[in-house]
Amino acid sequence: MAVMQDGFESVQITGIPIELRTRIQDAILNFAVPVFVGKDPFQSGREAQLGSGTLVAVAGMPYLLTAAHVWDAIREHGLLAILLDAGGHAFSTPTDALTAFVSAPRETDEWGPDLAFVKLPQEVRALSKDRKAFYQMDRRLENALTTNADTSKGLWAVAGAPAVWTQHGAAYSVLSFNTLISGIDHVREINADDYFDLAFNHANRPDLPSSYEGVSGAGLWHARVGRSRSTGEIVWDDRVHLDGVAFYQEFNDDGRGVIRCHGRRSLFGCVRRLTAQLTTECRPSSSGKAHEGTDA
């Protein structure tokens, strides 16, 4: 069912039934993962949460999609661990066995560019079976590069784990891995990159995290939800669309702010360059190194 075409109108997030929001969140969390690294320097022996990411497939190969600055930190620690379910099942590997394709050299924290595709061993597919799925980037590539996302409609969310909500015990950690739902406050285009600012308002909201550190690298998702003009029913087309990656937070004095995300053009432009490299380049990359993309 095509939800956001003629015959449907926008609906406020608070007007979406909880049951429908839960279904959408479950669909997003099917691909989203928290990212851990090495040992926590403050708690000897414990792996530390570093950021968030999304399991994706490009040209049939498994990748962790995250922010480039998260990948930089992963390499510094020497071990990557991806939590696959609430039961503690995880995939881990030394970083010297990994390579990544990054969008371009990062110029600033605020504007990046800040995208990385970390290539994972094929064995991660078997470990994640029945726990996680890989979002197929290729299927949306051409459409994503030739159409614009309608940021005024539907439900927008990032799926990540704010570090301030993580509880540490002597031998365990408890994460609060959630979809943080809001609307797009502003869209910008700078050179070859686009940016979507996901808005938040912390005024009189002590239930919200004081910082979104730990959400960096999380996917920005869009669900096409609308109200039928003929029946009044709120409907969803049962699909979630990956349209960006979170990498920066900005707070104002009044408690308002944004989680800045690379948008659709940045993300799928990077996919196109990665696909071209996979097609033309047969030699393996250097261990633990990042390949830098170039502007299309």
C-alpha positions, 0 to 999 in steps of 0.5 A, a space after each residue: 500500500 502506498 501511504 504517502 500518495 494522493 488520498 493520504 495526509 500527514 499525521 502528527 507523531 503523537 497521533 500514531 497508535 502505539 501499536 503501529 509505532 512499535 511495529 515500525 521501531 521493530 522493523 528499524 531495530 532489525 538492522 540497527 546495532 550498538 558498536 563496542 570496542 576493546 576494553 574500557 580504560 576506566 573499567 578493566 576487562 569490560 568492553 566499552 560502547 563507542 557508537 551505533 551503526 546499521 548492518 547493510 549489504 552492498 554488492 552482496 557483501 556485509 558492511 557495518 554502516 557508521 560514522 567515520 569518526 566512530 570507525 577512527 575510534 574503533 581502529 584505535 582500540 584494536 577490537 570491534 564488537 557488534 551486539 546482535 540481540 538483547 541476549 548478549 550474542 555478539 560478533 567481534 573481530 580484531 580491527 587489523 582484519 577490517 577495511 573501510 570505505 569512507 566518504 571523504 576526509 573529514 573537515 569538521 566535526 559539525 559538517 564532516 563528511 562523516 560516513 564509513 562502510 566497514 567491511 565485515 567477514 562473511 561469517 557475521 551473516 551466520 552469527 546474525 541469522 534469526 537475530 539481525 538482517 542486512 539492509 540491501 543498499 543496492 535496491 534503492 540506489 538509483 531511486 535514492 539518487 534521482 528522488 528527494 526525500 519528503 522530510 515533511 511527511 511520515 515518521 523520522 527516527 534514529 536508532 542508537 544507544 545514548 551512552 548516558 542511558 547505559 548502566 554498568 555493573 561489575 561484570 555486565 552492562 545494560 544498554 537502552 537501545 532505542 529508536 528516537 522519533 522526531 521530525 526533520 527541522 532543517 535540510 541543507 545542501 553543501 557541495 556534494 553532501 546533504 544534511 538532515 537535522 532531526 529536532 529534539 526539545 528537552 524542555 520539561 523532558 527529564 525522561 530524555 537523555 542529557 546527551 546523544 553521545 553513543 548515537 553517532 553512526 546510527 541510521 536515520 530512518 523514514 517510515 511513510 505513515 499517513 491518514 487516509 482521507 477517505 477512511 480516517 485510518 492511519 496506515 503504513 506501507 510496512 517498509 522502513 527506508 534508510 535515508 542517512 547517518 547521525 554524526 553530530 549533536 547540537 544543543 541550545 540554551 533553551 533545551 532545543 537542539 538537533 541530531 545532525 545526519 548525513 542525508 540521502 544524497 550523501 549516503 547513496 552517493 557514497 554507496 555508488 562510489 563504493 559499488 564502482 570501486 568493488 566493480 573495478 578494484 580486485 586487489 585487497 586493501 591494506 589491513 586496518 586502513 580506510 579507503 577514501 571516496 572521491 566526489 562523484 
